[in-house]
Amino acid sequence: MDAVQPAYVVVTVLTIAYSAFSAGCDFVRFEQVAVGMDKAGVPRSWMPALGVPKAAAALGLVAGFWWPVLGTAAAAGLVVFFTAAVGVHLRVRDYSFGLQYPFLLLAASVLVLGLLR
């Protein structure tokens, strides 16, 4: 189990950075993200609201270093969020490789490693 801790820290820090970046892109309505949302049929007006759970998850993952249950909850929330994002893209037959896939992989990795530590 000791080998899990360094991997958990690295993957969690990456996930925090990516979640904060993704939230920031939503808050400023970054054009490349907006184009992906257009493909998925998601209104651009939803972007700031979709940034909130990503920002909250980033904060939850940071807090998870001191309170593991918060980190686990944040990781689980991200897994649900990005699973839904993948589903929304697949629903409209958008098979382009977007950021929802690597974000889902990172979130799932944090969740699994967090449960193992």
ZIQUIRA-V49411 format. One record per residue. N is the residue number from 0. SS is DSSP state (H for helix, E for strand, - for the rest). OMEGA is omega in radians with two decimals (* if undefined). Layout:
n: (N:N)
ss: (SS:SS)
omega: (OMEGA:OMEGA)
This chain:
n: (0:1:2:3:4:5:6:7:8:9:10:11:12:13:14:15:16:17:18:19:20:21:22:23:24:25:26:27:28:29:30:31:32:33:34:35:36:37:38:39:40:41:42:43:44:45:46:47:48:49:50:51:52:53:54:55:56:57:58:59:60:61:62:63:64:65:66:67:68:69:70:71:72:73:74:75:76:77:78:79:80:81:82:83:84:85:86:87:88:89:90:91:92:93:94:95:96:97:98:99:100:101:102:103:104:105:106:107:108:109:110:111:112:113:114:115:116)
ss: (-:H:H:H:H:H:H:H:H:H:H:H:H:H:H:H:H:H:H:H:H:H:H:H:H:H:H:-:-:-:H:H:H:H:H:H:H:H:H:H:-:-:-:H:H:H:H:H:H:H:H:H:H:H:H:H:H:H:H:H:H:H:H:-:-:-:-:H:H:H:H:H:H:H:H:H:H:H:H:H:H:H:H:H:H:H:H:H:H:H:H:-:-:-:-:-:-:-:H:H:H:H:H:H:H:H:H:H:H:H:H:H:H:H:H:H:-)
omega: (-3.12:3.13:-3.13:-3.03:3.13:3.11:3.11:-3.11:-3.11:-3.10:3.14:3.11:3.08:-3.12:3.06:-3.12:-3.13:3.13:3.11:3.10:-3.12:3.10:3.12:3.09:3.11:-3.10:3.14:3.13:-3.13:-2.98:-3.11:3.08:3.14:3.11:3.08:3.11:3.07:3.13:-3.09:3.14:3.13:-3.13:3.12:-3.14:3.13:-3.01:-3.13:3.13:3.12:3.07:-3.08:3.14:3.10:3.11:3.11:3.12:3.10:3.11:3.11:3.10:3.07:3.13:-3.12:3.06:3.11:3.14:-3.02:-3.12:3.10:3.09:3.11:3.12:3.12:3.12:3.12:3.09:3.10:3.10:3.12:-3.11:-3.07:2.97:3.08:3.12:3.09:3.14:3.13:3.12:3.14:-3.14:-3.13:3.13:3.03:-3.09:3.11:-3.12:3.12:-3.10:-3.13:-3.11:3.10:3.09:3.10:3.12:3.11:-3.12:3.12:3.12:3.11:-3.13:-3.11:-3.13:3.10:3.10:-3.14:-3.05:*)
